Amino acid sequence: MASPTIEEQTRRTLAELDRVLVELGSNRTRILSATVYLARMSDKSQMDTVWVEWIGSDRSHWPQRACVGAVLEGKTLVEIVLVAAKT
């Protein structure tokens, strides 16, 4: 079985972040900052495509974001850490 692609892993990660944000009384329009850890910086453009679909085209709601190359465990290609305000 093939490992999930960067796009698939990013979609799964963002779906989980949506769930956690709602659980904690927030949502993606309240994100203040994001740090994206990538196992391969060459995957950044594919991850960006999924990120923009998720965050929306209204740039007034875009948080500050940093993408960092990192050694991630196993077949993990992306990890995302958010800081968000409560609604």
C-alpha positions in Angstrom: 0.0 0.0 0.0 1.4 3.4 -1.0 2.0 6.1 1.6 -0.4 9.0 1.6 0.8 11.9 -0.6 1.6 15.4 0.8 -1.8 16.6 -0.4 -3.6 13.7 1.3 -1.6 14.2 4.6 -2.2 18.0 4.5 -6.0 17.5 4.0 -6.2 15.0 6.9 -4.1 17.3 9.1 -6.3 20.4 8.3 -9.5 18.4 8.8 -8.2 17.4 12.3 -7.3 21.0 13.0 -10.8 22.1 12.0 -12.2 19.6 14.5 -9.9 20.7 17.3 -10.6 24.4 16.6 -14.3 23.9 16.9 -13.9 21.8 20.0 -11.9 24.6 21.6 -14.4 27.3 20.6 -12.6 28.7 17.6 -12.4 28.4 13.8 -10.0 28.9 11.0 -10.9 32.6 10.6 -9.5 33.1 14.1 -6.0 31.6 13.4 -3.3 34.0 14.4 -0.3 32.1 13.3 0.7 28.7 11.8 3.9 26.8 11.6 4.1 24.1 9.0 6.8 21.5 9.3 7.6 19.7 6.1 9.7 16.6 5.7 10.6 17.7 2.2 10.7 21.4 1.4 10.2 20.3 -2.3 6.6 19.5 -1.3 5.8 23.1 -0.3 4.0 24.1 -3.5 1.7 21.0 -3.3 1.0 21.7 0.4 0.4 25.4 -0.4 -2.4 24.4 -2.9 -4.2 22.4 -0.2 -3.6 25.2 2.4 -5.1 27.9 0.1 -8.2 25.7 -0.6 -8.6 25.3 3.1 -7.9 28.8 4.4 -9.9 30.5 1.7 -9.1 33.1 -0.9 -10.0 36.1 1.4 -6.5 37.1 2.3 -7.8 39.3 5.1 -8.3 36.1 7.2 -4.8 34.6 6.4 -2.7 34.1 9.5 1.0 34.7 9.6 2.6 31.4 8.5 6.1 29.9 8.4 7.1 26.7 6.6 10.1 24.9 8.1 12.0 21.9 6.9 12.1 19.2 9.6 12.9 15.6 10.2 9.5 14.0 10.9 8.8 10.5 12.2 8.1 7.6 10.0 6.2 8.4 6.8 4.9 11.7 8.1 5.3 14.5 5.5 3.6 17.4 7.3 2.8 18.6 10.8 1.0 21.9 11.4 0.9 23.9 14.7 -1.7 26.7 15.0 -2.2 29.5 17.5 -5.9 30.8 17.4 -8.1 33.0 19.4 -11.5 31.9 20.8 -14.6 33.2 19.0 
